[in-house]
Amino acid sequence: MRIVIDPQGALGESRDRGIGRYTRCFMREFIKAAKEHEIYLVFNAMLPDAYNRLRKDVGDLVPAERIVGWTAEAPIAAIRAENTQRRILAGDIWESVIESLEPDLLIISSLFEGAGDDAIASVSAERNYLVATICYDFIPLIYNTIYLRNVENRIFYKNQLEYLKKSDFLLAISESTLNEAVQLLRYPSERITNISAAVDTEIEPATDVSLLERFGIDRPYLLYVSAGDQRKNHAGLVSAYAALPYAVREAHQLVLGGRIGVNISHGLRAHARKCGVPDEDMIFTGEIDDSILGALYVQSKAVVFPSWHEGFGLPILEAMFFGKAVLASNKSSMPEVVGNPKALFDPFDVVSMSRSLNDILTDDEFRRDLEHHAAVQIKNFSWERTAALAHRFLEDVTSRMPRPRKHGRKYAISAISKIAGNTALLDYPRDVAAMYIARSFRQGDRRQLLVDISQLVQQDAKTGIQRVVRSILMNFLKNPPTGWVVEPVYADEFTQGYRYARRFTDSFLGIDAPWHEDTKVEAWTNDVMLVLDLQHGVLEYQKPVLDEWHRRGVSIFTVVYDILPLKFPHYFPYTVDKLHGKWIRQLASYSGALCISKAVADDLHDWIVENSVETDPYFEIDWFHLGSDIEGSKPSVGLPDGAHDMLRTMGERPTCLLVGTVEPRKGGAQALSAFELLWKQDVDIALVIVGKEGWHVESLAKRLRQHPELGKRLFWLEGISDEFLDRIYAEATFLLAPSEGEGFGLPLIEAAQKGISLVVRDLPVFREVAGDAAFYFADRLEPAVIAQSVIVWLELYRQDKHPKPHMMRWLNWEESAKNLLGKIIKPKISAGKYTD
């Protein structure tokens, strides 16, 4: 195989930074690993500064005749508008030089050089060779309000990001970067691999330097090596250092190594003074060479790395190379580089950071443990390993993947040419012709999984369904199926057509400001639309669009959470049952319904049959189970006044917990009446209800608020923190589930996970979810049924003969999402029959 390497990452502005080091070390070891292949290097002669060093690095590995130079008229820096024509010319020359070498594979060391220098690289759509690009990070995208404030920089980065997406393969420098490429770019997971990184072992510490004389370092010190970017979190580190006990801080200096910049260092100095840190306690080294850097590592007491976000975090590895104890942020790639949870802290939590700093500076045993770990962890990283990982991956994927095809683009252009040349169509509107041609030829080679999240985009209603949507969506984006691109979409009840929810997805995935535009959705044959969110009106209003997609071969599946409004219309607001029925009739005209339990699937099938609903000939009903880690957001904290008294009351007697919105079908009224019977029989038991007031429960709410046992053995908590709920679970004896109808029964799983026993109504869905892990009472509405069942269960509990919650099996969200994907990306074809 003929492989061409473009090393501009080591030639331009990045030559003395991490990307430059990475390019030089990786290139040399990769050439060694791929010695059976024909290797060419392409040099940009407009970037002469590092040419000799790079030539020296590979001179003994690549024959001179395989080192090809090229040039163009300079300057071509992308951020200068006057350079536009010269830059276009240089790009054409660069692509032509690459093509002239007739490579099988081009490896691009960095696609993001050239904003302010004379580097240039692209990924041509018309190429006939494969392209692999080293992928370092997406920090400018994630923190675009910090890094891309300048319009020219934003345009440059956006263009280069599009080239990155066109690369046939990506070589990520960490698992974190790999995951970001898959999620943020929707890059195919089968075409990217983590090749990691390593330390430049040629760093030789200076032995003849006095750190006291050069920098004023006169005590043991904590070292942080980095540039001055805001995300490097120098201000947070200074605050954490200032929060150390006075004796600890007085005994240790904080040394900030590297080129930080005058304005930033002045700002940090002012911040330190405000925090009470004297100037002599904090040292700025300024720009230093490798020998001084090595000396700083060697003589430090410990090293800290509090960055918000990294592509890898090379200084962590450098410190470990010198045998140092390292503390680091628990974000992005840093945990995988550190490899020790005990050495991590939250970089946004000054208290947590300061506590970790105090430990590493004062606890000798802890510091020695980290030093020992460093000696072990560093062995997991080497340039030989990185090169071997890249070599094996590229050999494997290039052997299986043909040269780039032009896919539908070539044929779409051909169709346009035919129409333009057809005299019979001279008056036919060109925009209409172009629209139908676009619908007929897919862009790219991956099928789309369109995920309708219309409600979530418009407003996160914080309901159980919304939490399910968030969890499933996150797992789809993290783990897209091979050969597919996951595209969240949305629509409303006022405008025909769906739009890609890219601005929402940017925010959902942590990008600090929307990056993409919400363009109109185009769907093609064999794409799949999954209606994950529940919005009756949107599905109805978009019926013409969905019908047209379905006729063109787009499979449309809808997630059905329950049909309770049809089973219990008297428990729901007026007309909800009619709205739900109309919704089901429409979804039945498409590919299938995916219910969140077999019980819901049974109910749906029966209702469709009983109501003679006309279905698509290939309509099918299937089911999957939800995950159990329902809260994806950071748990809320805080205990209200009186919380400790309530918890003490719970601990003094058996306590029943009822969790869920207080609404008619939930069985709250029957449960309260049952406990009134128990209290009359002198059964000393508490009832705790956690849930907001819903609809049609005014009389029940009044009973609860005016009840004589309220605050004694009856508690109704309408809005509490996750922390308080966890404390309540810890004190509860059992969970009561008296609901007359559910789609799944997630509180049963949540309780079982916390070791809480279950006393539940004998519903098919509860049997499906809990199996033998619950005690069941008869599905009748008399309060005595629940009261008697509680008495029986309490006796079994005293004898330790009650059903145990650990017997329940539950899924996590990754498993749930995987099961759901299996139902839709390979749909079974049937004759519209339902099989149980």
Residue pairs with C-beta under 8 A, 6 or more apart in sequence:
1 37
1 38
1 104
1 105
1 395
1 398
2 37
2 38
2 40
2 101
2 102
2 103
2 104
2 105
3 34
3 37
3 38
3 39
3 40
3 103
3 104
3 105
3 106
3 107
4 39
4 40
4 41
4 42
4 98
4 101
4 103
4 105
4 106
4 107
5 27
5 30
5 31
5 39
5 40
5 41
5 42
5 106
5 107
5 109
6 41
6 42
6 98
6 106
6 107
6 108
6 109
6 121
7 23
7 24
7 27
7 41
7 42
7 43
7 54
7 109
8 44
8 47
8 108
8 109
8 110
8 113
8 114
8 119
8 120
8 121
9 19
9 20
9 22
9 23
9 109
9 110
9 113
9 134
10 19
10 20
10 23
10 24
10 27
10 50
10 54
10 109
11 43
11 44
11 47
11 49
11 50
11 51
11 54
11 113
11 119
12 44
12 47
12 113
12 114
12 117
12 118
12 119
13 113
13 115
13 116
13 117
13 119
14 20
14 23
14 110
14 113
15 49
15 50
17 227
18 136
18 312
18 314
19 109
19 110
19 136
20 50
21 200
21 314
22 109
22 134
22 136
22 173
22 197
23 109
23 110
23 134
24 53
24 54
24 57
25 198
25 200
25 383
26 109
26 134
26 383
26 386
26 387
26 390
27 57
27 58
27 109
28 57
28 58
28 61
28 383
29 383
29 384
29 386
29 387
30 107
30 387
30 390
30 391
31 39
31 58
31 61
31 62
32 61
32 384
32 387
33 384
33 387
33 388
33 390
33 391
34 387
34 391
38 66
39 61
39 62
39 66
40 62
40 66
40 67
40 68
40 101
40 103
41 58
41 62
41 66
41 67
41 68
42 68
42 69
42 70
42 94
42 97
42 98
42 101
43 51
43 54
43 67
43 68
43 69
43 70
44 69
44 70
44 71
44 94
44 118
44 119
44 120
45 51
45 69
45 70
45 71
46 71
46 72
46 74
46 76
46 90
46 118
47 117
47 118
47 119
55 67
58 67
68 97
68 101
70 93
70 94
70 97
71 93
72 86
72 89
72 90
72 93
72 94
73 86
73 89
73 90
74 86
74 118
75 83
75 86
75 118
76 83
76 86
76 87
76 90
76 114
76 118
76 120
77 83
77 87
77 114
77 115
77 116
77 117
77 118
78 87
78 114
78 115
78 116
78 152
78 155
78 156
78 159
79 115
79 116
79 150
79 152
79 153
79 156
80 152
81 152
87 114
87 120
90 118
90 120
91 120
91 122
94 120
94 121
94 122
95 122
95 124
95 127
98 106
98 127
98 129
99 127
99 128
99 129
102 129
103 129
104 129
104 130
104 398
105 129
105 130
105 131
105 132
105 394
105 398
106 129
106 130
106 131
106 132
107 131
107 132
107 133
107 134
107 171
108 121
108 123
108 131
108 132
108 133
108 134
108 167
109 134
110 121
110 134
110 136
111 121
111 122
111 123
111 133
111 160
111 163
111 164
111 167
112 136
112 157
112 160
113 119
113 120
113 121
114 120
114 121
114 156
114 160
115 152
115 153
115 156
115 157
121 163
122 163
123 131
123 133
123 163
123 164
123 166
123 167
125 166
125 406
125 409
126 406
127 404
128 403
128 404
129 403
129 404
130 168
130 169
130 398
130 401
130 403
130 404
131 166
131 167
131 168
131 169
132 167
132 168
132 169
132 170
132 171
132 390
132 394
133 163
133 164
133 167
133 169
133 170
133 171
134 170
134 171
134 173
135 164
135 170
135 171
135 172
135 173
135 177
135 178
135 181
135 192
136 173
136 177
136 311
136 312
137 173
137 177
137 180
137 309
137 310
137 311
137 312
138 177
138 180
138 181
138 184
138 185
139 147
139 231
139 309
139 310
139 311
140 147
140 148
140 157
141 157
141 161
141 184
141 511
141 515
142 180
142 184
142 309
142 510
142 511
142 512
143 230
143 231
143 309
143 512
144 154
144 511
144 512
144 513
144 515
145 512
145 513
146 229
146 230
146 231
146 512
147 153
147 157
148 154
148 157
158 515
161 185
164 170
164 185
165 185
165 187
168 191
168 397
168 401
168 404
169 191
169 192
169 193
169 393
169 394
169 397
170 178
170 181
170 187
170 191
170 192
170 193
171 192
171 193
171 195
171 390
171 393
172 178
172 181
172 192
172 193
172 194
172 195
173 194
173 195
173 196
173 197
173 311
173 312
174 194
174 196
174 197
174 311
174 312
174 332
174 333
174 336
174 337
175 194
175 333
175 336
176 310
176 311
176 332
176 333
176 336
177 194
177 311
177 312
177 333
178 192
178 193
178 194
179 478
181 187
181 192
182 188
182 189
182 192
182 477
182 478
182 479
182 480
183 477
183 478
183 509
184 506
184 509
184 511
186 477
186 480
186 485
186 486
186 487
188 446
188 480
188 482
188 483
188 485
189 479
189 480
189 482
190 397
190 482
190 483
191 397
193 389
193 390
193 393
194 389
195 386
195 387
195 389
195 390
195 393
196 312
196 381
196 385
196 386
196 389
197 312
197 314
197 317
197 381
197 386
198 317
198 381
198 382
198 383
198 385
198 386
199 314
199 317
199 318
199 321
199 378
199 381
200 290
201 321
203 290
203 291
203 293
203 294
203 318
203 321
204 290
204 291
204 294
205 291
205 294
205 295
205 297
205 298
205 322
206 291
206 292
206 294
206 295
207 295
209 291
209 292
209 295
211 217
211 295
211 296
211 299
212 218
214 292
215 255
215 283
215 285
216 280
216 283
217 253
217 255
217 283
217 299
218 253
219 251
219 252
219 253
220 251
220 252
220 253
220 301
220 361
221 252
221 253
221 254
221 255
221 283
221 299
221 300
221 301
222 241
222 252
222 253
222 254
222 255
222 300
222 301
222 302
222 303
222 304
222 357
222 360
222 361
223 255
223 257
223 296
223 297
223 300
223 302
223 303
223 304
223 319
224 234
224 237
224 254
224 255
224 256
224 257
224 303
224 304
224 305
224 306
225 257
225 258
225 293
225 296
225 297
225 303
225 315
225 318
225 319
226 232
226 234
226 256
226 257
226 258
226 305
226 307
226 315
227 258
227 259
227 260
228 234
228 258
228 259
228 260
228 261
228 264
228 265
231 307
231 308
231 309
232 306
232 307
232 308
233 306
233 307
233 308
233 329
233 347
234 256
234 260
234 264
234 268
235 268
235 271
236 306
236 347
236 348
236 350
236 353
237 254
237 304
237 306
237 353
238 254
238 268
238 271
238 272
238 275
238 277
238 282
239 271
239 275
239 350
239 354
240 306
240 350
240 353
240 354
240 357
241 249
241 254
241 277
241 282
241 354
241 357
242 249
242 272
242 275
242 276
242 277
243 275
243 350
243 351
243 354
244 252
244 354
244 357
244 358
244 361
245 358
248 358
248 361
248 362
249 277
249 281
250 281
251 361
252 301
252 361
253 280
253 281
253 282
253 283
254 277
254 281
254 282
254 283
255 282
255 283
255 285
255 296
255 300
256 265
256 268
256 282
256 283
256 284
256 285
257 285
257 288
257 293
257 296
258 285
258 287
258 288
259 286
259 287
260 268
260 284
260 286
265 284
268 282
269 279
269 282
272 279
272 281
272 282
273 279
285 292
285 296
288 296
293 318
294 322
297 303
297 318
297 319
297 321
297 322
297 324
298 322
300 319
300 324
301 361
301 367
302 324
302 325
302 326
302 327
302 360
302 361
302 367
302 370
303 315
303 316
303 319
303 324
303 325
303 326
303 327
304 326
304 327
304 328
304 357
304 360
305 313
305 315
305 316
305 319
305 326
305 327
305 328
305 329
305 334
306 328
306 329
306 345
306 347
306 353
307 313
307 328
307 329
307 331
307 334
307 347
308 329
308 331
308 332
308 347
308 348
309 331
309 332
310 329
310 331
310 332
310 333
310 334
311 332
311 333
312 333
312 337
313 328
313 333
313 334
313 337
316 326
316 328
316 334
316 337
316 338
317 337
317 378
317 381
319 326
319 374
320 326
320 374
320 375
320 377
320 378
321 378
323 371
323 374
323 375
324 371
324 374
325 343
325 360
325 366
325 367
325 368
325 370
325 371
325 374
326 338
326 343
326 370
326 374
327 343
327 344
327 345
327 356
327 357
327 360
327 370
328 334
328 335
328 337
328 338
328 343
328 344
328 345
329 344
329 345
329 346
329 347
330 344
330 345
330 346
330 347
331 347
334 344
335 341
335 344
338 344
338 377
339 373
339 377
339 380
340 370
340 373
340 377
342 366
342 369
342 370
343 356
343 370
343 373
345 352
345 353
345 355
345 356
346 352
346 353
347 353
359 366
360 366
360 367
360 370
361 367
405 445
407 441
407 442
407 443
407 444
407 445
408 441
408 442
408 443
409 441
409 443
411 441
412 437
412 438
412 440
412 441
415 437
415 440
415 441
416 433
416 434
416 437
419 425
419 428
419 433
419 437
420 430
425 433
438 522
439 522
439 524
439 552
441 524
442 524
442 525
443 522
444 485
446 483
446 484
446 485
447 483
447 484
447 485
447 524
447 526
447 527
447 528
448 484
448 485
448 487
448 523
448 524
448 527
448 528
449 476
449 480
449 481
449 484
449 485
449 486
449 487
449 527
449 528
449 530
449 821
449 824
449 825
450 487
450 489
450 498
450 521
450 523
450 527
450 528
450 529
450 530
451 473
451 476
451 486
451 487
451 488
451 489
451 530
451 532
452 489
452 490
452 491
452 498
452 529
452 530
452 531
452 532
452 533
452 538
453 469
453 473
453 488
453 489
453 490
453 501
453 504
453 532
453 533
454 489
454 490
454 491
454 492
454 533
454 535
454 538
455 461
455 465
455 466
455 469
455 533
455 534
455 535
455 538
456 466
456 469
456 470
456 473
456 490
456 504
456 533
457 488
457 490
457 501
457 504
458 490
458 492
460 466
460 470
464 630
464 746
465 533
465 534
465 561
466 533
467 630
467 631
467 632
468 561
468 596
468 626
468 630
469 532
469 533
470 508
470 632
471 627
471 629
471 630
471 632
471 813
471 816
471 817
472 532
472 813
472 816
472 817
472 820
473 488
473 508
473 532
474 508
474 632
474 813
475 813
475 814
475 816
475 817
475 818
476 486
476 817
476 821
477 486
477 488
477 505
477 508
477 509
478 814
479 814
479 817
479 818
480 486
481 821
481 825
484 825
487 500
487 501
487 521
488 500
488 501
488 502
488 504
488 505
488 508
489 498
489 499
489 500
489 501
489 521
489 529
490 498
490 499
490 501
490 504
491 497
491 498
491 499
491 538
491 541
491 542
491 545
492 538
492 541
493 537
493 538
493 540
493 541
494 541
496 541
496 542
496 544
496 545
497 520
497 521
497 542
497 545
498 520
498 521
498 542
498 545
499 518
499 519
499 520
499 521
500 516
500 518
500 519
500 520
500 521
501 518
502 514
502 515
502 516
502 517
502 518
502 519
503 514
503 515
503 516
503 517
503 518
504 518
505 516
506 513
506 514
506 515
506 516
507 514
523 529
523 549
523 552
523 554
524 552
524 553
524 554
525 552
525 553
525 554
526 553
526 554
526 555
527 549
527 554
527 555
528 554
528 555
528 556
528 557
528 824
528 825
528 827
529 546
529 549
529 554
529 555
529 556
529 557
530 557
530 558
530 559
530 594
530 820
530 824
531 539
531 556
531 557
531 558
531 559
531 587
532 559
534 559
534 561
536 579
536 580
536 582
536 583
539 546
539 558
539 583
539 586
539 587
540 582
540 583
540 586
543 586
546 556
546 590
547 589
549 556
550 556
550 589
550 590
550 591
550 616
555 590
555 591
555 592
555 824
555 827
556 587
556 590
556 591
557 590
557 591
557 592
557 593
557 594
557 823
557 824
557 827
558 587
558 590
558 592
558 593
558 594
559 593
559 594
559 595
559 596
559 820
560 584
560 587
560 593
560 594
560 595
560 596
560 600
560 604
561 595
561 596
561 600
561 743
561 744
562 596
562 600
562 603
562 741
562 742
562 743
563 580
563 584
563 600
563 603
563 604
563 607
564 571
564 572
564 665
564 741
564 742
564 743
565 572
565 576
565 577
565 579
565 580
566 577
566 580
566 581
566 584
566 607
567 603
567 741
568 664
568 665
568 740
568 741
569 576
569 577
570 664
571 663
571 664
571 665
571 696
571 740
572 695
573 695
573 696
581 611
584 593
584 604
584 607
584 608
584 613
585 613
585 614
587 593
588 608
588 613
588 614
588 615
588 616
588 619
589 614
589 615
589 616
589 619
590 616
590 619
591 616
591 618
591 619
591 620
591 827
592 619
592 620
592 621
592 622
592 823
592 824
592 827
593 601
593 604
593 619
593 620
593 621
593 622
594 622
594 623
594 624
594 820
594 823
594 824
595 601
595 604
595 621
595 622
595 623
595 624
595 743
596 623
596 624
596 625
596 626
596 743
596 744
597 623
597 625
597 743
597 744
597 745
597 765
597 768
597 769
598 623
598 764
598 768
598 836
599 763
599 764
599 765
599 768
600 623
600 743
600 744
600 765
601 621
601 622
601 623
601 834
601 836
602 764
602 836
604 621
605 621
605 834
607 613
608 615
608 621
615 832
616 832
617 831
617 832
618 829
618 830
618 831
618 832
619 832
620 827
620 828
620 830
620 832
620 834
621 834
622 823
622 828
624 816
624 819
624 820
624 823
625 744
625 769
625 810
625 811
625 816
625 819
626 744
626 746
626 811
626 816
627 810
627 811
627 812
627 813
627 814
627 815
627 816
627 817
628 746
628 749
628 750
628 753
628 810
628 811
628 812
628 813
629 812
629 813
630 746
630 750
631 722
632 813
635 721
635 722
635 723
635 726
636 721
636 722
636 723
637 721
637 722
637 723
638 721
638 723
638 724
639 721
639 723
639 724
639 727
640 720
640 724
643 724
643 727
646 688
646 715
647 727
647 728
647 731
649 686
649 712
649 713
650 686
650 688
650 728
650 731
650 732
651 731
653 684
653 685
653 686
653 713
654 684
654 685
654 686
654 733
654 734
654 794
654 797
655 685
655 686
655 687
655 688
655 731
655 732
655 733
656 675
656 685
656 686
656 687
656 688
656 732
656 733
656 734
656 735
656 736
656 759
656 790
657 688
657 690
657 728
657 729
657 732
657 734
657 735
657 736
657 751
657 756
658 668
658 671
658 687
658 688
658 689
658 690
658 691
658 735
658 736
658 737
658 738
659 690
659 691
659 725
659 735
659 747
659 750
659 751
660 666
660 690
660 691
660 739
660 747
661 691
661 692
661 693
661 694
662 668
662 689
662 691
662 692
662 693
662 694
662 697
662 700
662 701
662 716
663 694
663 695
663 696
663 697
664 694
664 695
664 696
664 697
665 739
665 740
665 741
666 691
666 694
666 738
666 739
666 740
667 738
667 739
667 740
667 761
668 689
668 697
668 700
668 738
669 697
669 699
669 700
669 703
670 738
670 781
670 782
670 783
670 786
671 687
671 736
671 738
671 786
672 687
672 700
672 703
672 704
672 707
672 714
673 783
674 783
674 784
674 785
674 786
674 787
674 790
675 685
675 687
675 714
675 787
676 783
677 783
677 784
677 787
678 685
678 787
678 790
678 791
679 685
679 709
679 713
681 787
683 790
683 791
683 794
684 713
685 713
685 790
685 794
686 713
686 714
686 715
687 713
687 714
687 715
688 715
688 717
688 728
688 732
689 704
689 714
689 715
689 716
689 717
690 717
690 720
690 725
690 728
691 717
691 718
692 718
692 719
693 701
693 718
704 710
704 714
704 716
705 716
707 714
710 716
717 724
717 728
720 728
726 754
729 751
729 754
729 756
730 754
732 751
732 756
733 756
733 757
733 797
734 756
734 757
734 758
734 759
734 793
734 797
735 747
735 748
735 751
735 756
735 757
735 758
735 759
735 760
736 759
736 760
736 786
736 790
737 745
737 747
737 748
737 758
737 759
737 760
737 761
737 766
738 760
738 761
738 786
739 745
739 761
739 763
740 761
740 763
740 779
740 781
741 763
742 763
742 765
742 766
743 765
744 765
744 769
745 760
745 763
745 765
745 766
745 769
745 770
748 758
748 760
748 766
748 769
748 770
748 774
748 808
749 769
749 808
749 810
751 757
751 758
751 805
752 758
752 770
752 773
752 805
752 806
752 808
752 810
753 810
755 805
755 806
756 805
757 775
757 793
757 797
757 802
757 803
757 804
757 805
758 770
758 773
758 774
758 775
758 803
758 805
759 774
759 775
759 777
759 789
759 790
759 793
760 766
760 770
760 774
760 775
760 776
760 777
761 776
761 777
761 779
762 776
762 777
762 778
762 779
763 779
766 774
766 776
767 776
769 808
770 808
771 807
771 808
771 809
772 803
772 807
773 803
773 804
773 805
773 806
773 807
773 808
774 803
774 808
775 789
775 792
775 793
775 796
775 802
775 803
777 785
777 786
777 789
778 785
778 789
793 802
796 802
811 819
